[in-house]
């Protein structure tokens, strides 16, 4: 996520070109080579109880999934509303859209409606009219969200979400938390620690996972708890956003933003000036290796829950898991140059990943029962 707000780079308080001077050293026996120990970054974020996720899990319980209650809108009106959502999703999120085509019709429409609301929310601070952003705009957007949940949509796109909320009994908290992430983006352009960055990632990305679990559905055969599946959804969102951040480091510097933990940059002898210089040094490469390792950690944590969703939903979720991991692979193939290059996965490679994702969605689900 980026913003139109431009903030000058913070001055670098100190710098060293030799990262070894900032690493702990192990003294070896005589005649043995000295070993330098690389710093390790923390993988721990904020405990989920502190985010008050439990209430969301309770309200979005299995018994509430797809209530199929009678809609308040005319069928032709809803068809047009959902078709508008589909077109927006297909235009702006091609890979994501391909994944939704693997789902059932009702789940497709619901996911499209959620995507459109999330995109519109994001564009308030990151779109063409972001220069007009103010706290008042976000406050009004939150009031409009309450209207959507209370059955008073403002336009057709809102109506699609109202219908989705009625069918799948969604909780409002993840939506409100996402708006809070947008508020954070209007004033915060540095993150002192991973704990701070984790909270941001929760607000702008992990909330999408919480919104989506009722749409995806949990397998009635699942041997793991509902809370575990929600935790996995959170981890997938965190992993996705960390990957977005690593992919977009160079682009974010053009807007004066650094979505990297300042204390961890310092551990590797780096600071804002190094990021804004857009030079890939040995220090930067070592720093990126640790950041990529952490993102992969969250993807690994997401696997358990992804394998216990309803059968029709496992494939698209696994597709997302694998494709985002490929972005991390692409950063490595670019020799950790995410300052001047943007890592991406080509369309052909994306299509080739679909059979692998399908195989994983089946095999990992079966593995849970052995």
C-alpha positions as CSV (number, residue, x, y, z in Angstrom):
1,X,0.0,0.0,0.0
2,X,1.2,3.4,-0.8
3,X,0.0,6.9,-0.4
4,X,0.4,10.2,-2.3
5,X,1.9,11.7,0.9
6,X,5.5,12.3,0.3
7,X,7.9,12.4,3.2
8,X,11.6,13.1,2.9
9,X,14.0,10.3,3.8
10,X,15.2,10.2,7.4
11,X,18.9,11.0,7.7
12,X,21.1,8.0,8.3
13,X,22.6,8.3,11.7
14,X,25.4,5.9,10.9
15,X,26.4,3.6,8.2
16,X,28.9,0.9,7.5
17,X,29.6,-0.9,4.3
18,X,30.8,-3.9,6.2
19,X,27.8,-5.8,7.6
20,X,30.0,-8.0,9.6
21,X,30.8,-5.2,12.0
22,X,27.1,-5.2,13.0
23,X,26.8,-9.0,13.5
24,X,27.5,-11.0,16.6
25,X,30.7,-13.0,16.3
26,X,31.6,-16.5,17.5
27,X,35.1,-17.0,18.7
28,X,36.4,-20.3,17.2
29,X,39.2,-22.5,18.3
30,X,42.7,-21.6,17.0
31,X,43.4,-22.3,13.3
32,X,39.6,-22.3,12.5
33,X,37.9,-19.7,10.4
34,X,36.0,-17.0,12.2
35,X,32.2,-17.3,11.8
36,X,29.9,-14.3,11.5
37,X,26.4,-14.9,12.8
38,X,23.7,-13.0,10.9
39,X,20.9,-11.2,12.8
40,X,17.6,-13.0,12.9
41,X,14.4,-11.0,12.6
42,X,11.4,-11.7,14.8
43,X,8.5,-13.6,13.2
44,X,6.1,-12.8,16.1
45,X,3.5,-10.2,15.5
46,X,0.6,-9.3,17.8
47,X,-1.3,-12.1,19.6
48,X,-4.6,-12.7,18.0
49,X,-6.6,-12.2,21.2
50,X,-5.2,-8.7,21.4
51,X,-6.8,-8.0,18.0
52,X,-10.1,-9.2,19.4
53,X,-10.6,-11.7,16.6
54,X,-12.5,-14.2,18.9
55,X,-15.7,-12.2,18.6
56,X,-15.5,-12.3,14.8
57,X,-15.0,-16.1,14.9
58,X,-18.0,-16.5,17.2
59,X,-20.4,-14.3,15.1
60,X,-19.3,-15.9,11.8
61,X,-19.8,-19.4,13.1
62,X,-20.3,-22.4,10.9
63,X,-24.0,-22.5,11.6
64,X,-24.4,-19.1,10.0
65,X,-22.7,-19.8,6.7
66,X,-24.9,-19.1,3.7
67,X,-28.2,-18.4,5.4
68,X,-29.9,-18.0,1.9
69,X,-32.4,-15.6,3.4
70,X,-34.8,-13.8,1.1
71,X,-33.1,-10.8,-0.5
72,X,-34.6,-7.2,-0.3
73,X,-33.5,-6.4,-3.9
74,X,-35.1,-7.4,-7.2
75,X,-33.2,-10.3,-8.8
76,X,-32.4,-8.4,-12.0
77,X,-31.0,-5.5,-10.0
78,X,-28.7,-7.9,-8.1
79,X,-27.6,-9.6,-11.3
80,X,-26.5,-6.3,-12.6
81,X,-24.8,-5.3,-9.3
82,X,-22.8,-8.5,-9.1
83,X,-21.9,-8.3,-12.8
84,X,-20.4,-4.9,-12.1
85,X,-18.4,-6.4,-9.3
86,X,-17.2,-9.2,-11.6
87,X,-16.0,-6.8,-14.2
88,X,-14.1,-4.7,-11.8
89,X,-12.5,-7.7,-10.3
90,X,-11.5,-9.1,-13.7
91,X,-10.1,-5.8,-14.8
92,X,-8.0,-4.9,-11.7
93,X,-7.2,-8.2,-10.1
94,X,-6.6,-10.7,-13.0
95,X,-4.9,-13.4,-11.0
96,X,-7.3,-13.2,-8.1
97,X,-10.2,-13.2,-10.6
98,X,-8.9,-16.4,-12.2
99,X,-8.9,-18.0,-8.8
100,X,-12.5,-17.1,-8.1
101,X,-13.7,-18.8,-11.3
102,X,-12.8,-22.1,-9.5
103,X,-15.5,-21.4,-6.9
104,X,-19.2,-22.0,-6.8
105,X,-21.4,-19.3,-8.3
106,X,-22.7,-17.9,-4.9
107,X,-19.2,-17.8,-3.5
108,X,-17.9,-16.1,-6.6
109,X,-20.4,-13.3,-6.4
110,X,-19.8,-12.8,-2.7
111,X,-16.0,-12.6,-3.1
112,X,-16.4,-10.2,-6.0
113,X,-18.5,-7.9,-3.8
114,X,-16.0,-8.0,-1.0
115,X,-13.1,-7.4,-3.3
116,X,-14.8,-4.3,-4.8
117,X,-15.5,-2.8,-1.4
118,X,-11.9,-3.4,-0.3
119,X,-10.6,-1.8,-3.5
120,X,-12.9,1.2,-3.2
121,X,-11.7,1.6,0.4
122,X,-8.0,1.3,-0.6
123,X,-8.5,3.9,-3.4
124,X,-9.6,6.5,-0.9
125,X,-6.0,6.8,0.2
126,X,-4.2,5.3,-2.8
127,X,-6.3,6.2,-5.8
128,X,-6.4,9.1,-8.2
129,X,-8.4,11.3,-5.8
130,X,-6.1,10.5,-2.8
131,X,-4.9,14.1,-2.7
132,X,-8.4,15.0,-1.4
133,X,-8.2,12.6,1.4
134,X,-9.0,13.8,4.9
135,X,-10.2,12.1,8.2
136,X,-13.7,13.4,7.4
137,X,-13.8,11.3,4.2
138,X,-12.9,8.1,6.0
139,X,-15.4,8.9,8.8
140,X,-18.1,9.2,6.1
141,X,-17.0,6.0,4.5
142,X,-17.3,4.2,7.8
143,X,-20.8,5.7,8.3
144,X,-21.6,4.4,4.8
145,X,-20.3,0.9,5.8
146,X,-22.8,0.9,8.7
147,X,-25.6,1.8,6.2
148,X,-24.5,-1.2,4.1
149,X,-24.7,-3.5,7.1
150,X,-28.1,-2.0,8.0
151,X,-29.6,-2.7,4.6
152,X,-29.3,0.9,3.3
153,X,-26.8,0.7,0.4
154,X,-25.8,3.9,-1.4
155,X,-25.3,2.4,-4.9
156,X,-25.3,-0.9,-6.8
157,X,-21.9,-1.9,-5.7
158,X,-22.9,-1.4,-2.0
159,X,-26.1,-3.3,-2.7
160,X,-24.0,-6.4,-3.8
161,X,-22.2,-6.3,-0.5
162,X,-25.4,-5.8,1.5
163,X,-26.8,-8.9,-0.2
164,X,-23.6,-10.8,0.5
165,X,-23.7,-9.8,4.2
166,X,-27.3,-11.1,4.5
167,X,-26.4,-14.4,2.9
168,X,-23.2,-15.2,4.8
169,X,-23.8,-13.3,8.1
170,X,-20.5,-11.4,7.9
171,X,-19.3,-9.4,11.0
172,X,-18.6,-5.7,10.5
173,X,-15.4,-5.6,12.6
174,X,-13.0,-6.7,9.8
175,X,-14.4,-4.0,7.5
176,X,-14.1,-1.3,10.2
177,X,-10.5,-2.5,10.9
178,X,-9.6,-2.1,7.2
179,X,-10.8,1.5,7.3
180,X,-8.6,1.9,10.4
181,X,-5.7,0.7,8.2
182,X,-6.5,3.4,5.7
183,X,-6.4,6.0,8.5
184,X,-3.0,4.7,9.5
185,X,-1.8,5.2,5.9
186,X,-2.8,8.9,6.0
187,X,-0.4,9.8,8.8
188,X,2.1,7.0,9.3
189,X,5.0,6.5,6.8
190,X,7.5,4.7,9.0
191,X,7.3,1.5,11.2
192,X,9.8,1.3,14.0
193,X,9.4,-2.4,14.6
194,X,7.8,-5.5,13.1
195,X,5.1,-5.4,15.8
196,X,4.0,-2.0,14.3
197,X,4.2,-3.3,10.8
198,X,2.2,-6.4,11.7
199,X,-0.7,-4.3,13.0
200,X,-0.7,-2.4,9.7
201,X,-0.7,-5.7,7.7
202,X,-3.5,-7.0,9.9
203,X,-5.6,-3.9,9.2
204,X,-5.1,-3.7,5.4
205,X,-4.8,-7.4,4.4
206,X,-5.4,-10.0,7.2
207,X,-8.9,-8.5,7.6
208,X,-9.7,-9.7,4.1
209,X,-9.1,-13.3,5.3
210,X,-11.5,-12.8,8.2
211,X,-14.1,-11.5,5.8
212,X,-13.6,-14.4,3.4
213,X,-13.7,-17.4,5.7
214,X,-17.5,-17.6,5.8
215,X,-17.6,-17.2,2.0
216,X,-15.0,-20.0,1.5
217,X,-16.7,-22.2,4.1
218,X,-15.1,-24.7,6.4
219,X,-15.3,-28.4,5.6
220,X,-17.6,-30.3,7.9
221,X,-15.0,-33.0,8.1
222,X,-12.3,-30.7,9.3
223,X,-10.4,-32.1,12.3
224,X,-9.1,-28.8,13.4
225,X,-10.8,-26.0,15.3
226,X,-12.6,-23.0,13.7
227,X,-10.2,-20.7,15.5
228,X,-7.2,-22.5,13.9
229,X,-8.7,-21.9,10.5
230,X,-9.2,-18.2,11.2
231,X,-5.6,-18.0,12.4
232,X,-4.5,-19.5,9.1
233,X,-6.6,-16.9,7.2
234,X,-4.9,-14.2,9.2
235,X,-1.5,-15.6,8.4
236,X,-2.3,-15.8,4.7
237,X,-3.2,-12.1,4.8
238,X,-0.1,-11.1,6.7
239,X,2.1,-13.2,4.3
240,X,0.4,-11.6,1.3
241,X,0.9,-8.0,2.6
242,X,4.5,-8.6,3.6
243,X,5.1,-9.9,0.0
244,X,3.4,-6.9,-1.5
245,X,5.7,-4.7,0.6
246,X,8.8,-6.5,-0.5
247,X,7.7,-6.4,-4.1
248,X,6.9,-2.7,-4.0
249,X,9.8,-1.3,-2.0
250,X,11.2,0.7,-4.9
251,X,7.8,2.1,-5.9
252,X,7.1,3.1,-2.3
253,X,10.3,5.1,-2.0
254,X,9.0,7.3,-4.9
255,X,6.2,8.3,-2.5
256,X,8.5,8.8,0.5
257,X,7.3,5.7,2.2
258,X,9.2,2.9,3.8
259,X,7.2,-0.1,4.9
260,X,10.2,-1.9,6.5
261,X,10.9,-2.2,10.3
262,X,13.4,0.6,11.2
263,X,15.0,-1.4,14.0
264,X,15.7,-4.4,11.6
265,X,17.2,-2.1,9.0
266,X,19.6,-0.9,11.7
267,X,20.5,-4.4,12.6
268,X,21.8,-4.9,9.1
269,X,23.7,-1.5,9.0
270,X,20.9,0.1,7.0
271,X,18.6,3.1,7.3
272,X,16.3,5.2,5.2
273,X,19.1,6.7,3.2
274,X,20.1,3.3,1.9
275,X,16.6,2.5,0.9
276,X,16.2,5.8,-1.0
277,X,19.6,5.5,-2.7
278,X,18.1,2.4,-4.5
279,X,21.5,0.7,-4.4
280,X,21.5,-3.1,-3.8
281,X,24.4,-3.7,-1.4
282,X,25.5,-6.9,0.4
283,X,23.8,-5.5,3.5
284,X,20.6,-5.1,1.6
285,X,20.7,-8.6,0.2
286,X,21.2,-10.1,3.7
287,X,18.4,-8.0,5.1
288,X,16.0,-9.1,2.2
289,X,16.8,-12.8,2.9
290,X,15.5,-12.4,6.4
291,X,12.4,-10.5,5.3
292,X,11.6,-13.2,2.7
293,X,12.1,-15.9,5.3
294,X,9.5,-14.3,7.5
295,X,7.0,-13.9,4.7
296,X,7.4,-17.6,3.9
297,X,6.9,-18.4,7.6
298,X,3.4,-16.9,7.4
299,X,2.6,-18.7,4.2
300,X,3.6,-22.0,5.9
301,X,1.3,-21.2,8.9
302,X,-1.5,-20.6,6.5
303,X,-1.4,-24.0,4.9
304,X,-3.2,-25.9,7.7
305,X,-6.3,-23.8,7.4
306,X,-6.3,-23.6,3.6
307,X,-6.5,-27.3,3.5
308,X,-9.6,-27.5,5.6
309,X,-11.9,-25.2,3.7
310,X,-14.8,-26.4,1.7
311,X,-13.7,-28.5,-1.3
312,X,-14.7,-25.9,-3.9
313,X,-12.7,-23.2,-2.1
314,X,-9.4,-24.9,-1.4
315,X,-8.1,-24.7,-5.0
316,X,-8.3,-20.9,-5.4
317,X,-6.8,-20.3,-1.9
318,X,-3.9,-22.6,-2.6
319,X,-3.5,-20.9,-5.9
320,X,-3.0,-17.6,-4.0
321,X,-0.6,-19.2,-1.6
322,X,1.6,-20.6,-4.4
323,X,1.5,-17.5,-6.6
324,X,2.5,-15.2,-3.8
325,X,5.3,-17.5,-2.9
326,X,6.5,-17.2,-6.5
327,X,6.7,-13.4,-6.1
328,X,9.3,-14.1,-3.3
329,X,11.1,-16.5,-5.6
330,X,11.2,-13.7,-8.3
331,X,12.8,-11.3,-5.8
332,X,15.5,-13.8,-5.2
333,X,16.0,-14.4,-8.9
334,X,16.4,-10.6,-9.3
335,X,19.3,-11.0,-6.9
336,X,17.2,-9.2,-4.2
337,X,16.9,-6.0,-6.3
338,X,13.5,-4.9,-5.4
339,X,14.7,-1.3,-5.3
340,X,14.9,-0.8,-9.1
341,X,13.0,-3.9,-10.3
342,X,9.5,-5.1,-9.6
343,X,9.2,-8.9,-9.1
344,X,6.2,-10.5,-10.9
345,X,4.9,-13.8,-12.1
346,X,4.1,-14.0,-15.8
347,X,0.6,-15.1,-17.0
348,X,2.0,-18.4,-18.4
349,X,3.7,-19.3,-15.2
350,X,0.5,-18.5,-13.3
351,X,-1.5,-20.9,-15.5
352,X,1.1,-23.6,-15.0
353,X,0.7,-23.2,-11.3
354,X,-3.0,-24.1,-11.3
355,X,-2.5,-28.0,-11.5
356,X,0.0,-27.8,-8.7
357,X,-2.4,-25.8,-6.6
358,X,-5.2,-28.3,-7.2
359,X,-2.9,-31.2,-6.3
360,X,-1.9,-29.5,-3.1
361,X,-5.4,-28.6,-2.2
362,X,-6.4,-32.3,-2.4
363,X,-3.3,-33.9,-0.9
364,X,-2.9,-31.6,2.0
365,X,-6.5,-32.0,3.0
366,X,-6.2,-35.8,2.9
367,X,-3.0,-35.6,4.9
368,X,-4.8,-34.0,7.8
369,X,-6.7,-37.2,8.4
370,X,-3.6,-39.4,8.7
